């Protein structure tokens, strides 16, 4: 009898749980023991109001089944999760680097690769006479495309290759070229739209066209509009004979990019290298040129529009045209930045011989030249640090030359949020790869600190200095950064952790909002009815922004003195409502950097104005419920 009673009670208990879960559309799961169902119950326990649950947040909950969650949690506890990494990444909807098998094909016939991705080319086109290979739509729009070219066109003769639309609009591209065109005679290499609009690319060219004879390389639109990432050229055109290297539109409008050129055109003979629009409109670039054209004979090097209109950043040229013979080096319009960067030239054309000519035109500020040849060097229009006044900068910034990387509408003043105002809406779409949160039962068992980066690399099988390691290091470093004055911050990798942080700051009567959709993005919109959250009073909020990590991770922080608004967004022509935007206005900007994009676009400085911005897709703002 007691046994029957226990069974009846358990049946009633499970039935009530199932009714509760199935009666809530947000949960979307009939099983009461899945991670998604647990989040639903956790919300009910921690949040003290009866407002509708945020479907946009719950949609990011872990999709793991009950069995999968228990299995992977056990593996994580035993530090053996890496043994089932592909299965784990697929089931949990994580961002992991795919394993790419080697291809030993020689490809002795013309090849046309269209819509191609994730391939390791080994021994490709070696010693091939003539022919042409074409790559189109290569890894476009992919998440972490991993491509490795080894011994590509080595010792070929008259071979041509064309890369069109390579890794465009991809996320965390990991592209590597080893011994590209080494020892090749004649032929051409053409790269167009290479990693354009890519987020956090890692690109490495090693031994590029070394010892080639009369080979022409052209890069057009290289990492244009990219975000973060690093590009490295090692041993580029070394010992080449009569090569012509052309870079057009290199890194234009990129954000926080790093480029490294080492052993560039070293001891080349009659080389002709041209850089056009290098680093134009860059935000905080770091470019490092080492051992550039050293020992070159009769070489011609041209830089046009180098770092023009760049914002801060640091550039270093070390050992440039050293021991060159009869070389011509020409820099036009170098470093005319919106904000001061740091440019250092060390050992410039030192001990060069013959009729080496060095010509500089149109310099920026804070440039340092050390150990350069005293003869044959021409300096024109050099601008030192004191000649660019604050007023000149203000006039430049407030004119039509507003930095391209500060998109119109990305920042605006509070007075703009007025019914009837027509304003540009920036691109608010989420550019990061789609991922899901991990359940707390797994997340709590994983290493999460820069001190344990080796464990993280082993877990996700990340290669040394590869894109995955860089991604994790950057995100972990940001999470471990000391908070700014008045800021409270925490990185959260589960919905439960986000709820805990938001309620610890704001209390349990909270609501979370995001901009409703993407309508109006990259267009002009009309502001409709505006409502101030908490009566439009100065309040405290918790903003959560996505970070790049294998699992879904948010950087959540709270700063004092903000006002939060919800505004109807209308089509300017039809006046129909197309979206509902959420905007946060920061009233205290005194601790912001003078080079912050908001001041570049709005024309002011720290502490002098308030700055507003929209909440972008998949970001969110928590406030106390009205």
C-alpha positions in Angstrom: 0.0 0.0 0.0 2.8 2.4 0.9 4.6 1.5 -2.4 1.4 2.3 -4.3 1.1 5.6 -2.5 4.7 6.6 -3.3 4.1 5.8 -7.0 0.9 7.9 -7.1 2.7 10.8 -5.4 5.6 10.6 -7.9 3.1 10.5 -10.8 1.3 13.6 -9.5 4.6 15.4 -9.0 6.0 14.7 -12.5 2.6 15.5 -14.0 2.5 18.9 -12.4 6.0 19.6 -13.5 5.2 18.6 -17.1 2.0 20.7 -17.1 4.0 23.7 -15.9 6.7 23.2 -18.5 4.3 22.5 -21.4 2.1 25.4 -20.4 5.0 27.8 -21.0 5.9 28.4 -24.6 9.3 29.9 -23.7 10.5 26.6 -22.3 9.7 24.7 -25.5 10.5 21.3 -24.0 8.2 18.6 -22.5 11.1 17.0 -20.6 11.3 18.6 -17.1 15.0 17.5 -16.7 16.6 19.2 -19.7 18.9 22.2 -19.2 16.3 24.4 -21.0 13.6 23.3 -18.6 15.9 23.9 -15.6 16.5 27.5 -16.8 12.8 28.0 -16.9 12.3 26.9 -13.3 15.4 28.9 -12.2 13.8 32.1 -13.7 10.6 31.4 -11.8 12.6 31.0 -8.5 14.8 34.0 -8.9 12.7 36.7 -10.6 10.0 38.3 -8.5 7.4 39.4 -11.1 4.8 37.9 -13.5 6.0 39.6 -16.6 6.4 37.4 -19.8 9.6 35.6 -20.0 12.1 36.9 -22.6 11.9 34.5 -25.5 15.0 36.0 -27.1 17.1 35.0 -24.0 15.6 31.6 -23.5 16.2 30.7 -27.2 19.9 30.8 -26.4 19.6 28.1 -23.6 21.6 24.9 -24.1 19.9 22.5 -26.6 21.4 19.4 -24.9 19.1 16.6 -23.9 19.0 15.2 -20.4 21.3 12.3 -21.2 23.7 14.5 -23.2 24.0 17.0 -20.4 24.7 14.3 -17.8 27.2 12.5 -20.1 29.2 15.6 -21.0 29.1 16.9 -17.4 30.7 13.6 -16.3 33.4 13.9 -19.0 34.1 17.5 -18.0 34.4 16.5 -14.3 37.0 13.9 -15.3 38.8 16.2 -17.7 38.1 13.9 -20.7 35.6 16.0 -22.6 38.2 16.5 -25.4 37.9 12.8 -26.3 34.4 13.5 -27.6 34.9 17.1 -28.7 33.2 16.9 -32.2 30.1 15.3 -30.7 30.1 17.8 -27.8 30.5 20.8 -30.1 27.7 19.6 -32.4 25.2 18.7 -29.7 25.8 21.8 -27.6 26.0 24.2 -30.7 29.5 25.5 -29.9 32.1 27.2 -32.0 34.9 24.7 -32.6 37.7 24.4 -35.2 37.0 21.6 -37.6 39.7 19.0 -38.2 41.0 19.3 -41.8 42.6 16.2 -43.5 45.6 16.6 -45.7 45.3 16.3 -49.5 48.3 14.9 -51.3 47.0 15.5 -54.8 49.4 17.2 -57.1 46.7 18.7 -59.3 48.6 18.7 -62.6 45.5 19.9 -64.6 43.7 23.2 -64.5 41.3 23.3 -61.6 38.3 25.6 -61.0 37.2 25.5 -57.3 33.8 27.1 -56.7 32.0 27.2 -53.3 34.9 25.5 -51.6 35.8 25.3 -47.9 38.0 23.8 -45.2 40.7 22.1 -47.1 44.4 21.3 -46.5 46.2 21.5 -49.8 49.6 19.7 -49.6 51.9 19.4 -52.6 49.6 21.5 -54.8 50.8 22.3 -58.3 54.5 21.5 -57.5 56.8 21.9 -60.5 53.7 22.4 -62.7 54.3 24.0 -66.2 51.8 26.6 -67.2 48.1 26.3 -66.4 45.8 28.3 -64.3 43.9 27.4 -61.1 40.9 29.5 -59.9 39.4 29.6 -56.5 36.0 31.3 -56.2 33.7 31.8 -53.2 36.3 30.0 -51.0 35.1 29.6 -47.4 32.7 32.5 -47.8 30.4 33.1 -44.9 31.8 30.3 -42.8 32.4 30.0 -39.1 36.0 29.4 -38.3 37.1 28.3 -41.8 40.4 26.5 -41.5 42.5 26.3 -44.7 46.1 25.3 -45.0 48.0 25.6 -48.3 51.4 23.8 -48.2 53.9 23.8 -51.0 51.6 25.7 -53.3 52.9 26.2 -56.9 56.4 25.4 -55.7 59.0 25.4 -58.6 56.2 26.0 -61.1 56.8 27.7 -64.4 54.3 30.2 -65.9 51.6 29.0 -63.5 48.7 31.4 -62.8 46.4 31.3 -59.8 43.4 33.4 -58.9 41.7 33.7 -55.5 38.4 35.6 -55.8 36.1 36.2 -52.8 38.3 34.3 -50.3 36.8 33.8 -46.8 34.6 36.9 -47.2 32.2 37.6 -44.4 33.5 34.7 -42.4 34.0 34.4 -38.6 37.4 33.8 -37.0 39.1 32.7 -40.3 42.3 30.6 -39.8 44.1 30.7 -43.1 47.7 29.7 -43.7 49.9 29.6 -46.8 53.3 27.8 -46.5 55.9 28.0 -49.2 53.6 29.7 -51.7 55.2 30.1 -55.1 58.7 29.3 -53.9 61.1 29.0 -56.7 58.4 29.7 -59.3 59.3 31.2 -62.6 56.9 33.6 -64.3 53.2 33.3 -63.7 50.9 35.4 -61.6 49.1 35.3 -58.3 45.9 37.3 -57.8 44.0 37.7 -54.6 40.8 39.7 -54.7 38.4 40.4 -51.8 40.6 38.5 -49.4 38.9 38.0 -46.0 36.7 41.1 -46.6 34.4 41.9 -43.7 35.8 39.0 -41.7 35.7 39.0 -37.9 38.9 38.3 -36.1 40.9 36.7 -38.9 44.3 35.0 -38.4 46.2 34.9 -41.6 49.8 33.6 -42.0 51.9 33.7 -45.2 55.2 31.9 -44.7 57.9 31.8 -47.4 55.8 33.7 -49.9 57.2 33.8 -53.5 60.8 33.3 -52.2 63.4 32.8 -54.8 60.9 33.3 -57.5 61.8 34.7 -60.9 59.7 37.3 -62.6 56.5 36.3 -60.8 53.8 39.0 -60.2 51.6 39.0 -57.1 48.6 41.3 -56.6 46.5 41.7 -53.5 43.3 43.7 -54.0 40.9 44.5 -51.1 42.9 42.6 -48.5 41.1 42.3 -45.1 38.9 45.3 -45.9 36.4 46.2 -43.2 37.8 43.5 -41.0 37.4 43.4 -37.3 40.4 42.6 -35.1 42.7 39.7 -36.1 46.4 39.4 -37.1 48.1 39.1 -40.5 51.6 37.8 -40.8 53.9 37.8 -43.8 57.3 36.0 -43.1 60.0 35.8 -45.7 58.0 37.6 -48.5 59.7 37.8 -51.9 63.1 36.9 -50.5 65.8 36.5 -53.1 63.3 37.2 -55.8 64.4 38.3 -59.3 62.4 41.0 -61.0 59.2 40.4 -59.0 56.3 42.9 -58.9 54.3 42.9 -55.7 51.2 45.0 -55.5 49.0 45.6 -52.5 45.8 47.7 -53.2 43.4 48.6 -50.4 45.2 46.8 -47.6 43.3 46.7 -44.3 41.1 49.7 -45.3 38.5 50.5 -42.6 39.6 47.7 -40.3 39.3 47.8 -36.6 42.1 46.9 -34.2 44.1 44.9 -36.7 47.8 43.7 -36.4 50.0 43.2 -39.4 53.6 41.9 -39.4 55.9 41.9 -42.4 59.3 40.2 -41.9 62.1 39.7 -44.4 60.1 41.5 -47.0 61.8 41.6 -50.5 65.2 40.9 -48.8 68.1 40.7 -51.2 65.6 40.9 -54.1 66.9 42.0 -57.5 65.1 44.7 -59.5 62.0 44.3 -57.4 59.0 46.6 -57.8 56.7 46.7 -54.7 53.7 49.0 -54.4 51.4 49.6 -51.4 48.4 51.7 -52.1 45.9 52.8 -49.5 47.6 50.8 -46.7 45.8 51.0 -43.4 43.5 53.8 -44.5 40.7 54.6 -42.1 42.1 52.0 -39.7 41.1 52.1 -36.0 44.0 51.5 -33.6 46.2 49.4 -36.0 49.5 47.8 -35.1 51.8 47.3 -38.1 55.3 46.0 -37.8 57.7 45.9 -40.7 61.1 44.1 -40.0 64.0 43.7 -42.4 62.2 45.4 -45.3 64.1 45.4 -48.7 67.4 44.9 -47.0 70.2 44.2 -49.4 67.9 44.8 -52.3 69.5 45.7 -55.7 67.8 48.2 -57.9 64.5 47.8 -56.1 61.6 50.3 -56.2 59.4 50.5 -53.1 56.3 52.8 -53.0 53.9 53.4 -50.2 50.9 55.7 -51.0 48.4 56.8 -48.5 49.9 55.0 -45.6 47.7 55.1 -42.4 45.9 58.1 -43.8 43.0 59.1 -41.5 43.9 56.2 -39.1 43.0 56.6 -35.4 45.8 56.2 -33.0 47.7 52.8 -33.3 51.4 52.0 -33.5 53.7 51.3 -36.5 57.2 50.2 -36.5 59.7 50.0 -39.4 63.0 48.3 -38.4 65.9 47.8 -40.7 64.4 49.4 -43.8 66.4 49.2 -47.1 69.5 48.4 -45.2 72.6 47.8 -47.4 70.4 48.5 -50.4 72.1 49.3 -53.7 70.5 51.8 -56.1 67.1 51.4 -54.6 64.3 53.9 -54.7 62.0 54.2 -51.7 59.0 56.5 -51.8 56.5 57.3 -49.0 53.5 59.5 -49.9 51.1 60.8 -47.3 52.4 58.9 -44.3 50.5 58.7 -41.1 48.1 61.7 -41.6 46.0 60.4 -38.7 42.9 61.8 -37.1 44.4 61.1 -33.7 48.1 60.7 -32.9 49.6 57.3 -33.4 53.2 56.2 -32.7 55.4 55.6 -35.7 59.0 54.5 -35.3 61.6 54.1 -38.1 64.9 52.5 -37.0 67.9 51.8 -39.1 66.4 53.4 -42.2 68.4 53.0 -45.5 71.5 52.7 -43.3 74.7 51.9 -45.1 73.0 51.8 -48.5 75.1 52.3 -51.5 74.9 53.4 -55.1 72.2 56.0 -55.9 69.7 54.9 -53.3 66.9 57.5 -53.1 64.5 57.9 -50.3 61.6 60.3 -50.5 59.0 61.2 -47.9 55.9 63.4 -48.5 53.2 64.4 -46.2 54.0 63.1 -42.7 51.8 62.7 -39.7 52.6 63.3 -36.1 54.8 61.7 -33.4 57.1 60.0 -35.9 60.6 58.9 -34.9 63.5 58.4 -37.3 66.7 56.7 -36.1 69.8 55.7 -37.8 68.9 56.7 -41.3 71.2 57.6 -44.2 72.2 61.2 -44.3 72.4 61.4 -48.1 69.7 61.0 -50.7 66.8 61.4 -48.3 64.2 64.0 -48.9 61.7 65.1 -46.3 58.6 67.1 -47.4 55.7 68.5 -45.5 56.7 67.0 -42.2 54.1 67.6 -39.4 55.5 67.4 -35.9 53.4 66.8 -32.8 52.9 70.5 -31.9 51.6 71.6 -35.3 48.3 69.8 -35.1 46.1 71.7 -32.7 43.0 70.5 -30.9 40.9 72.9 -32.9 42.2 71.5 -36.2 41.3 68.0 -35.0 37.8 69.1 -34.1 37.3 70.7 -37.4 38.5 67.6 -39.2 36.3 65.3 -37.2 33.2 67.3 -37.4 33.4 67.7 -41.2 32.6 65.2 -43.9 35.7 63.1 -43.2 34.2 61.4 -40.2 35.9 58.1 -39.7 34.4 55.3 -41.7 34.9 52.9 -38.8 32.5 55.1 -36.7 29.4 54.2 -38.5 26.7 56.9 -38.8 24.1 56.5 -36.1 26.3 54.3 -33.9 26.4 57.0 -31.3 24.0 59.9 -30.9 22.9 62.6 -28.4 20.0 62.2 -26.1 18.1 65.0 -27.7 17.9 62.9 -30.9 15.4 60.6 -29.2 12.5 62.9 -30.0 9.4 61.9 -31.9 9.6 62.9 -35.5 13.4 62.9 -35.7 14.9 61.1 -38.8 18.3 59.5 -38.0 20.6 56.9 -39.5 20.4 53.5 -37.9 23.8 51.6 -37.9 24.2 48.0 -38.8 22.9 46.4 -35.6 23.1 42.8 -36.9 25.0 40.3 -34.8 28.3 39.5 -36.7 29.4 36.8 -34.3 28.8 33.0 -35.0 25.7 31.5 -33.6 26.3 29.5 -30.4 24.4 28.4 -27.3 24.9 28.8 -23.6 26.3 25.8 -21.7 24.3 24.5 -18.8 25.8 25.5 -15.4 26.4 21.8 -14.7 29.0 21.6 -17.4 30.3 25.2 -17.4 31.3 25.0 -13.7 33.6 22.1 -14.5 35.6 23.8 -17.3 38.7 25.9 -16.8 38.0 29.6 -17.3 41.1 31.8 -16.8 44.2 32.9 -18.6 46.2 31.0 -16.0 44.6 27.8 -17.4 44.8 28.6 -21.0 46.8 25.4 -21.7 43.9 23.4 -20.3 41.5 25.3 -22.5 43.6 24.8 -25.6 43.8 21.0 -24.8 40.0 20.8 -24.3 39.2 22.6 -27.6 42.3 21.2 -29.5 43.5 24.8 -30.2 46.8 25.1 -32.0 49.6 27.3 -30.6 49.1 30.9 -31.7 46.1 29.9 -33.8 42.8 31.7 -34.1 41.2 29.7 -31.3 43.9 30.4 -28.8 43.9 34.1 -29.7 40.1 34.2 -29.4 40.1 32.6 -26.0 43.0 34.8 -24.7 41.5 38.0 -25.8 38.1 37.2 -24.3 39.5 35.9 -21.0 41.8 38.9 -20.7 38.8 41.2 -21.1 36.9 39.3 -18.5 39.8 39.5 -16.1 40.3 43.2 -16.7 40.0 45.5 -13.7 36.7 47.3 -13.7 36.7 51.0 -14.6 35.6 53.5 -12.0 32.0 52.9 -11.0 31.7 49.7 -13.1 30.5 46.4 -11.9 31.3 43.6 -14.3 31.1 39.8 -14.8 31.4 37.4 -17.7 28.6 34.9 -17.8 28.4 31.7 -19.8 25.0 30.4 -18.7 21.6 32.0 -18.4 21.6 31.1 -14.7 24.8 33.1 -14.2 23.3 36.1 -16.1 20.2 36.0 -13.9 22.4 35.9 -10.8 24.5 38.9 -11.8 21.6 41.1 -12.9 19.6 40.4 -9.7 22.7 41.0 -7.6 22.9 44.5 -9.0 19.3 45.4 -9.5 17.3 43.2 -7.2 14.8 40.5 -8.2 12.1 42.7 -9.8 13.9 43.0 -13.1 13.1 43.0 -16.8 15.4 42.4 -19.8 15.0 44.1 -23.2 16.6 44.1 -26.6 15.9 45.8 -29.9 13.0 43.9 -31.4 14.4 43.0 -34.9 16.8 44.2 -37.6 14.3 46.3 -39.6 15.8 49.7 -40.4 19.4 48.5 -39.9 21.8 50.4 -42.2 19.0 52.8 -43.2 17.4 56.0 -42.0 14.5 55.6 -39.5 12.0 58.0 -38.0 11.7 58.0 -34.2 8.1 57.4 -33.1 6.7 57.2 -29.6 9.5 57.3 -27.0 9.1 56.0 -23.4 11.7 56.4 -20.7 12.3 53.3 -18.6 11.6 53.9 -14.9 10.0 57.2 -15.9 13.0 58.4 -17.8 14.9 59.0 -14.5 18.6 58.5 -14.1 18.9 54.8 -13.2 21.2 51.9 -13.1 21.1 49.1 -15.7 23.0 46.0 -16.6 24.1 45.8 -20.2 25.2 42.4 -21.6 27.3 42.2 -24.8 28.4 39.1 -26.6 32.0 38.0 -26.5 33.8 35.7 -28.9 34.3 32.3 -27.3 33.6 28.6 -28.1 30.4 28.7 -26.1 28.0 31.6 -25.8 29.5 34.1 -23.4 28.4 37.6 -22.4 30.3 40.5 -20.9 27.8 42.0 -18.5 28.4 45.2 -16.7 26.7 47.9 -14.8 27.6 51.6 -14.8 25.9 54.4 -12.9 24.2 57.4 -14.3 22.4 56.1 -17.4 18.9 56.6 -18.8 17.3 53.8 -20.8 14.7 54.4 -23.5 12.3 52.3 -25.6 11.4 53.9 -28.9 9.1 52.9 -31.8 11.1 53.1 -35.0 9.1 54.1 -38.1 9.6 53.9 -41.9 10.4 57.6 -42.8 8.1 57.4 -45.9 5.1 55.3 -44.9 5.4 56.2 -41.1 4.6 52.5 -40.4 6.2 51.0 -37.3 9.0 48.7 -38.3 10.9 48.1 -35.1 11.1 48.8 -31.4 14.5 49.9 -30.3 16.1 50.0 -26.9 18.7 52.8 -26.3 21.0 53.4 -23.4 22.3 57.0 -22.8 25.5 57.2 -20.7 25.4 60.5 -18.8 28.9 60.3 -17.3 31.6 59.9 -20.0 34.4 61.5 -17.9 36.4 58.2 -17.8 36.1 57.4 -21.5 39.2 57.6 -23.7 39.6 60.8 -25.7 39.9 58.6 -28.8 36.6 56.8 -28.2 34.6 56.5 -31.4 31.7 58.4 -29.9 33.8 61.6 -29.6 35.2 61.1 -33.1 31.7 61.1 -34.5 30.0 63.6 -32.2 32.9 66.0 -32.0 33.5 66.4 -28.2 35.5 64.9 -25.4 35.3 62.9 -22.1 32.8 64.3 -19.6 31.6 67.0 -21.9 28.6 65.3 -23.4 26.3 62.3 -22.8 26.5 59.5 -25.4 23.6 57.2 -26.5 23.6 54.0 -28.5 21.2 51.3 -29.5 21.2 47.8 -28.1 22.3 45.6 -31.0 20.9 42.3 -32.0 21.5 39.6 -29.3 22.8 42.2 -26.8 20.5 43.1 -24.0 19.7 45.6 -21.2 18.4 44.7 -17.8 16.6 47.3 -15.6 14.3 47.3 -12.6 10.7 46.6 -13.8 8.4 49.6 -13.9 
